[in-house]
C-alpha cells in the first residue's frame, strides 16, 4: 500500500482492509486496479482514517497480504516560523566586532538560537558572543572575532514547525592587506587636505590683491581731489 503489486494464475482477487474492516468503494475511497498494480486512493484524510491498511490477495492456489500504517495528525493552530529577512554574509578583520541580524515571524512567536558550523550546541551570551533581540529582530554580536572562515547558523521553532538558515562569516588577520587599505583610505584624505590648503592660500592671495587695488584706487581719487582744489584756488 498505497499501491500493491499482485501476481498469480489465475489472477488473484484483492480486498482492502482498514484495521480488519473491509474498505468499500465510495466517495472518499477509490479502489483502482491496473494490470498487476492495485491502489487504494483516499480522497481526503481525517484523524479517524488513522490505522493499518491491508491489501489481501488470493486465488484457488493460495493467498498473501501486505500492510501499511497511516497516521493522520491533527492540524496545529498557528503559523510555522519563517524569516522576514535573512542574515547577510559578513567579512571582518580580527579584533573587530561583528553583528549578524535577521527578522523572524511565526505564531506563536518562535524560539531562536544561533550555532557555529560543525557544533551542535547553541551559542549563549558568554565570552565573545552576545545574543540580542528587539521585537522581531534577533542578532548575534561577536566581539573581537578570531581569524577564521566559518559559518553561523540560525534556527527557529514553535509548536507548528521549524526552519533554519546558514550565513558565512569571514574573519582575516588583516596584515599587509589591511595596511594597504588604510593607506588607500588615507590618500584621498591627504589629497583633500592639500586641496583645502591650496584653496585657502589662493583665497588669501586674492584678498591681498583686492586690498592693494583698493588702496591704489583711493590714492588715485585723493590725487584727483587735490588737483581739483588747486584749480579752484587759481581761478
Secondary structure as GFF3:
##gff-version 3
##sequence-region A 1 235
A	DSSP	beta_strand	3	5	.	.	.	ID=ss1
A	DSSP	beta_strand	13	18	.	.	.	ID=ss2
A	DSSP	beta_strand	21	22	.	.	.	ID=ss3
A	DSSP	beta_strand	29	34	.	.	.	ID=ss4
A	DSSP	beta_strand	37	42	.	.	.	ID=ss5
A	DSSP	three_ten_helix	47	49	.	.	.	ID=ss6
A	DSSP	beta_strand	51	59	.	.	.	ID=ss7
A	DSSP	beta_strand	62	70	.	.	.	ID=ss8
A	DSSP	beta_strand	79	85	.	.	.	ID=ss9
A	DSSP	beta_strand	90	93	.	.	.	ID=ss10
A	DSSP	beta_strand	98	107	.	.	.	ID=ss11
A	DSSP	beta_strand	111	116	.	.	.	ID=ss12
A	DSSP	beta_strand	129	134	.	.	.	ID=ss13
A	DSSP	beta_strand	137	142	.	.	.	ID=ss14
A	DSSP	beta_strand	148	157	.	.	.	ID=ss15
A	DSSP	beta_strand	162	172	.	.	.	ID=ss16
A	DSSP	alpha_helix	176	234	.	.	.	ID=ss17
###
